[in-house]
Amino acid sequence: MKKLFLGLIIASFIAFGVNCGICVASADNFNIKTFDADYELGRDNEGRSLLKATWRITADFPPNQNHGIAPTFVKSYDGHSTNFILESVTDENGNALKYKWKDDELRIGDKDTYVEGKKTYIIKYSQRDVTKYYSDTKRDEFYWDVIGNEWRVPISNSRINIRLSGDIAAARQSAPNCYKGSHGSTTRCDFIDDKNDIKFLGGVLSRGEGVTIALGFKSGTFTPYQKTLAEQLFENWLFLQILVSIPGIIIIIWLSISYYASIGRKSELNPITPEYIPPKNTSIKVSANILRRHDTLKGSTMAAQILDFAVRHYIKIYETGKSKILRTMHYEIEVTRDPQDLLDEEKEVLSDMFNGLLPKVGDKLKLEKLQNNLSYTRRTFDDESNLSNLMEGKYDLREYNQTHGDAFKKRSKILLIIGIILLSPIILFASAMSFGMSKKKVLTDKGLALRRYLAGLKMYIEVAETERLKMLQSPEGADKVKVDTNDEKQLVKLYERVLPYAVLFGSEKEWTKQLGKYYEQVGSNPDWYYGQGTFNAAAFASGMSGLSTVASNVSSFSSSDGGSGGGGFTGGGGGGGGGGGW
């Protein structure tokens, strides 16, 4: 039955995929009856080539499928812009038609209206600098894809007319050349050459086929493309930005390093000595904030906080079974001690979990109910801002530091001047970044002491067990914590108390392994945890990670050789493009 059900699902997806493919392709399921492309080639006041184009396209649409046609245009030639200007889009009666651009695709029609039957579109546009000197033919050439070979619909009849202004017709050299077919085709097409007026007969074109023509002119007929002053300035600016980018990135990295060193007072951190118990009157959330901002926080703050409540006997944790699908353990907590004497941020954690109210002794909660719970997530939105206010106010752990602020403001001003002179976005960004850093709070002496203490606790947690025992037995260790290293019961209590911090430091697996050995030696399990088998903090931390996560195209190809000498091919010139329906 399961195999049959799975087979039906797979078959449905396959069918859906096939149908979608048909849906996508259906927009091009029509044909163009006639494509008349009329071009006028001349020169502007500077002698640069100027092309004026009029396309008259008659398409035949099926019902309830298309809003109109969507031709695409290539607006560059030989690596430079052709200053493409769309002049008008009308029907055969001169009525303006709606259109919108999507990149280089011109979508003609109304998105709320379908077209049906024959529909004529007249598109007028102009381009500049459409000719080029070719060294192999020693001529200026108009080598142009007059109908691009990226049309996705068939064309029943195509005709192209090229009119030359009188002042350039006399400069023509050699007969015209015309190529039709798919990209790279050298199949010739017929033409009628009337000197100033040349008609090319493209005829029938299948999908992906186009027409390319080549006209040769005496060298110097057209003024070669020259960059405008604006283009030259832009290129020079762009080159300068490339040169500045590497120093700019280095400056940003340096600012970041110096910023974190400054707000964390890194130069004052040493010496660090081992610490053996959690810091007094400090919550897991405050410790996690210090670690996240100034050092490394590897574990789940939520998992560590719940464990901290448990080992301090504010709650008990119960295993309630495994998920049938993911096989992850589920947990329930029970409040066993009045939380009124907890710190403010600790009360907020519990009230967020218990529908916004501080729980009472005996209240229970299945933790999986908080996962993907939008109400719970909304209740935690202000937790970090509230914690920051406590750390900067009541707890006196951070404050605005004038020396820090002045240093980063000075850097910001220097970078601002450099950025303006070089017109460099990356340097200006670094300036804004430095100014923002000047406003950030710095650790107070009390905050620095807490950071140093946590570093010492991490040092103790991460060493091997034999080294930990030596630390506890040392004179310094004996002064800090009164514990008999030969008494496993005392070691169990010490290890339990430090367990939440082992989770924060990402050492819960090693810590739990050693704690489990001590439980075996004393023949007991934790009195704050009830379940099957020995408690496994690593699995619990993994289960909490989900909970903490909740909280917290048209190408422009131009040939390098000329086409007027007979060596051209379809798609080898400028212009081109294609299109279909939409």
N, C-alpha and C positions, 0 to 999 in steps of 0.2 A: 504493500500500500504506500509506504514511504517513497519507494522508487518510482511508482506511478505518479505520485504527487510532485516529486522533484522533476520528473520528465515533463509534466504539464507546465510547470513554471518555466523550464528552459525553453520549451516550445513557444510559450507566450512571448518570452523575451526575443526569440529569434524572429517571430512573426512581427512583433512591434518594430524591431530594427529594420526589417525589410520594408514594412509599410512606411516608416519614417524616411527611408531612403527614397521611396517613391514620392513622398510629400515634398522633400527638398528639391528633387529633380523636376517636379511638375511645373514650377515657375518658368522653366525654359521649354515647356512643351507647346510651342507654337512656332510659326515661321514668319520670316520677313518676305513679303511679296516683291517689293522693290526697294533698292538702296541706291539712291542717286546722290553722289557726293560731288559737289561743285566747289572748286578751289580757285582763288585768284591770287597769283604770286606777283608781288611787286617789291618796291623799296620804300623805306621811310625817308624822312628828311636827312638822316645821317647816312643813308646808303645801306642800311641794314635790311636784310630780307624781312618781308612782311607777308603773312599768309592770312587770307580771309576765307573762311569755310562756311558752306551751307549744306547741311545734310537734310535730305528729304527721305524719310523712312516710312514705308507703309507696311504695317504688320497685321497679321490675321490671328485673332485670339479666340480660344474656345471660351465657353461661358463659365463664369464663377471661378476664375483662376488667377487672372492677372490684374494688377492696378495700372500697369503700363510697361514701357520698356526702361531698361537701365543700362545705357552705354557707359563705358569707362574710357577715360582719356589719359594719355601720357602727356604730362605737362613739362617734361624736360627733354633735352636733346644734347648729346655729346657732353654730358656732365654739367650742363647749365640750364637754368630756367628758360622757358620760351614765353614767359609773360602771358600765359593763357588767360583769355578774357571771354567769358560766356556773355553773348550779347542778347540773345532772345531764345525762347522756346515757345513755339506756337503750333496750332493746327493748320490745315491747308487754307483755312479762311482768315488766318491772321489773328485768331483768338489766342490770348496768352494761356499757357497751361501751367498747372502747379508742378513744382519740382523741388527736390531737396538733394543736397550733396551728402554722400556717405563716403568719406575719404575722396577717392578719385572717381567714384561711381555716381552718375547723375540719375537719380530716380525720378522719372517723370510720371505724374499721375496723382491721384488722390488715394490715400491709404484707406479711406472709408468707401471707396467706389471701385467696382470691377468694370473692366472694359470687355467688350465682346464684338467679334467680327473685325472688319477692316478699320484700322485707325491710322491716321497719318500724323507724323511728327516732323516739324521743321526746326532744326537746331542751327543757330548761327553763332560762330565764335571766331576769334582771331588769335594768332600766335606770331612771335617775332624770333628772329635769329634761327631760321629753319634750314639754312643752307650751310655748306661746309666745303672747304678746299680739301681735295683728295690728292695726295702726292702721286699716287699710281696713275691717275688719269690727267694730272696737272690741270684740273678744272675746278671751278666752283660747281657744286652739285646740289640740286634739290632731289634728294634720295629719300623717299617718303612712303611710309606704310599708309596709303590713303584709305584702306579698309583693313583694320587690324585683324590678325589671325587668332584672336581670342574671343570671337563671338561664339556663344554657346547655343545659338540657334541657326538653322539653315537659312540661306538667302537664295530666293528663286531667281532673281535677276539683279545684277549689280552693274552700275555705270558710273564712270568717273570723268569729270570734265575739268581740265586745267586751262585757265586763261592767264596769259602773261601780259603784264602792262607793257605799253609800247616801248618804253625806254629800255627794257631788258630783253625783249624778243629778239632784237638784232644781235644780242650777245650770245645767243644759243649756239652751241657746237654739238655736232653729231645728232643722230636720230634718237627719239625717245626709246626707252626700254620699259617693258611692263612684265611683271611676274605675278603668277597667281598660284594658290594652293596653300598647303600647310607650311609651317615654318621651315625654311631651308629649301623650298621648292624652286626650281629654275624653269618651270613650265611657263612658256610665253603666253601673253594674252594679246588680242588684236587691238589696234588703235587707228585712229584717223588723225593725221597730222596736218593741221591748217596753220602752222607756224605760231600764230598767237593764240590759237584755240585747239587744244588737243583732247580728243575723246578716246577714252580707254574702255574697252568692253570686258568687264570682269565676268559677266555671265552668272552661271549657277555656282554658288559657294556652299560647301557643306560645313557642318560645325567645325570650328577650328581652322578654317581656311580664310585667307585674306588676299589683298592685292597691294603690290608695291610697285611704284613707278620711279624712274630715274631720268632726270633732265640735266644735261651738262651745259655749263656756261663758261665763257671766257674767264680766265683767272682774273680776279680783281673786280668782277661785276658787282659783287656784294661786299660791303664792309664787314670784315670778320667780327665775330662776337667779341666784345670787350666788356670786362666787368665794370659795373657802375662804381662810382665812388663809395656808395653805401655798401655794395658787395665787397669791395676791397677792404673797407674798414671792418666789415663783419668778419672777413677771413683773417685779417690781422688780429682782431680781438679774439677770435676762436683759437688761433695759434698761441696767443699769449695765455689763454686759459688752460691750454694743454700743458704749457710750461709751468704754470702756477699750481696746477692740480696736485702734483706730488708734494711740494712744500705745504700746500694747503691741508692735505690729508695728514701730513706729519704734525702740523700745528694743532689740528683737531685732536689727534691722539695724545699729543703732549698736554693739551689743555685738560683732557679727560683724566689722564694720570695724575697731573698736579692737583686737579680739583678733588679727586677722591682722597689723595694724600692729605690735602688741606682740611677738608671737613672731618676726616677721621683722625687727624693729628698723628699721622703715621710715624713721623720722626720722633714722637714722644712715647711711642708704645712700649719700647723695651725699657727695662728687662721684663721678661715674662717668666713667671714661676708657676709650677703646677698647682692647680686647685682641685679639690676632691669632692666638693659638694656644690649644689646649685647656688647661685648668688642669692643673698638674703633680700627679701622684700622686692623681688623682681619676678615678673611673670614670664611665661614662655613667649608670649606675644612680643613683649619688649625685647627679650633676648633675640628672638627671630628677626625683629626689625633691625637691631644693631648688626647682626650677622649679615643680613641681606644687603644692607647699605654699605657696610665697611669691610666685610670679609666674604665668607662663602656660606650660603645656606643650602645644604644638600638634601635635607629631609623635609617631610610634610609637617608644617606648623600645626595643622589641625590634629593630626595623629599624635604629635608630641603633647599638645595641650590637653587632649582627652586622657592620655596616659598620665600626665601630671596631676589632673584632677583625681585620677584613680589611686595613684601611689600616695597621695596626700589624704585619701579616704573621704573625698567629697562625693565620689560616685563608685559604683561597682559596675564591672563590665561582664556581660553574659554572652556566651556563644549561643546563637539561636539556629544554627544550621547553615548549609551551603546553598548557594544559588544553583538551580537545576541546569541553567544554561551556561553560565560563565564559571561555575564551580568556585566562586569566591565566598569567603566566610561572611556571614551576617552577624551583627552585634546589636545588643540592646544595653542601654545604660540605665541605672537606677540611682537616684540621688539619695545619699546616705548621711549627709551632713549639711546643716544649714549653710547656704552659700552667702549669707549676708556679710560675713567677714572677709570675703574675697576682695581682691583689688578690682578697681572699676572696669578695666578691660576684660578681666576674667568673668565678671558678672555679665558683661555684654555678650560674651561668647555663649554662655548658658542661656540667657534670655533670647538670643537669636535662635537657638536650637529649640526652645520650648515656646514657640509662637509669640515671642516678644515679651513674655513674662518670666520673671525670675522663678525658677521651680522651687517646690517645697520638698522636704524629706519624704521619700516614698514615690515621687513622680518617676515615671519610666518613659523611655523613648527608644524606638527602633531606628537605628542610625540610617538604614537604607531609605527611610521616608524623607530624609533630607536631600537625597540625591535627585538631581533634575527637578528640584522643587523651587519654582520661581518666587514664591512668597518668602522662602528662607533666603534665597539669593538677594532679594530686595532688602531684607532686614540687615544684611551684612554690608550693604553699599557704603555706609558711613563709618565702618569700623576703623579703616586705616586713617581717615582724617581725625577721628576722635582720639586714636592712639597717638598721632602726631601732636595733637594739642596737649595731651597729658605729658608726653615726653619733653615738650618745649615749655610747659608750664609747671604743673604740680610736681613732676619728677625731676625737673631741672637737669635734663640730660643733653639738651641741645639749646643753642642760643645764636643770635646774630653776632658775628665777630667782625669788628671794624677792620682789623688787619687783613683778614681774608677778603672782605668786601672791597676794600680799596685796591688790593693787588689785582683782582680780576676786573675791576672797573678800568684800571690803568691799561691792562692788556687789551680790553675791549676797545678803548679809545685808539690805541696804536693800530690795532687791526682794522678799525673803521677807516682811518686815514689811508692805510695801505690799500684797503679794498676799494675805496673811492678812486684813488689814483689809478689803480690797475683795472677798475671796473670788473672786479672779480667776485662772482657770486659766492664762491667757496670761502674766500677770505671774509666777506661780509657775513656769511653764515657763522664763521668762527667768532667774529666780533659779537654777534647777537648771542651766541652760545656762551661766550665769556661773561657778557653782561648778565645773563640769566643765572650763571653760576655764582655771581657776586651776591645774589640775594639769598642763597641757600644757607641754612643753619649749620653751625659747626658744633662738634661735641664739646660739652663743658668739661671741667675737671672730673666731675662725677660720671659723666658719660664716658670719658676716656678710661676711668678706672674700671667701669663695667666692661668695656671692650677688652681691656687687658685681662680682666678676670675670666671672661669667656674664652680667651685665647689660652689661658692656663688650664681651664677645664678641658678644652679640646685636646691639649697636649697630654693630659692624664688619660683621657678616654681612648686615644688612638695608639698608645704604646701597648706592648705585649703585656700579658697578665703578670709575668714574673717581674717586669719593670714596675708595674703598678703597685705590686706588693712592696717592692723596695722603696718606692716613693712614700707609701703610707708608713713604713717603718723608719724612714729618715727623721732626723730631729725636726726638720721643717714640716714634714707631714704630721708628725705627732702633735705639733703645736696647733695645727689647723683643724684636725679632726681626731677625736678620741675613738679609736676602734682597735680592737684586738684582731690582728690579721690571722690568728689561729682559731678564731671563733667564726665558723661559717654563718651562724645566724646574724652576727653583726655585719658581716660582709654582704649578706643578702639584703639587709635593710639599706646599706650604703648603695649597693648596685641598683636596687629598686628606685631609690631617690634620684639617681643620676640617669636612669633609663630614658626619660623624656629628652634629655640633652643628647644622649647617644643617637636618638632618632633625628634630632636637628642636625647633628654633625654627619649623618649618613652612616653611622657605625652600629646601627641597631642589630644587624645580623651577628656580628662578633660579640657584642655586649650580651645579647640574649643567649648565645651559646654558652658563655661563661656563667651567666646567671642561672641557666638551666642546670649546670653542673652543681652549683651550690644548693639549688632546690633539692636535687637528688641526694646530696650529702646530708642535708638536714631532714629529708623525708617530708617535704611540704610543698604546697603550691602557694602562689600569692593569695592573700585574703581579700584582694580587691578584684579578682578575676575568677569566673566560674565557667567551666566548659569541659570538653572531653580532651584528655591528654594534657601535656605540659604546655603552658602558655608560650606562644610564639609571637614576639613583638614585631618581627619582620613581616609576617603575614598580615598582622593588624595594620601596620603602616602602609602596606600595599593596598589594603582595602580602603583606607582613608584617603588615598591619593585622589580618587575620583571625587570625593566629597570636597577636598580642598581646591580642586580644579574648578568646581562649580562656583565656590565662593570667589574665593579670591577672584589673389593679389595680383596687380598688373605690372609686368616687367617692362623696362624700356631698354631694348637691345639695339645698338647701332653697329653697323659693320665698320671695320677699320679700313676697308677698301671701298672704292667708289663703285657705282652701279651703272653709270652712263656708258662705260666701255663695254658693257655686255656681260660683266662678271658678277652681276647682282643676284639676289634671291629674295623670295618672299620673307618678310619680317626683318630684313637687313637694314632698313632705313630708320628714320626717325618717326615720330608719331606713333600710330598703331592703336593699341588698346583692344577693346572688344565690348562684350556686354551680353545681356540676356533680358529676362523679365523679372518682375518682382510682384 
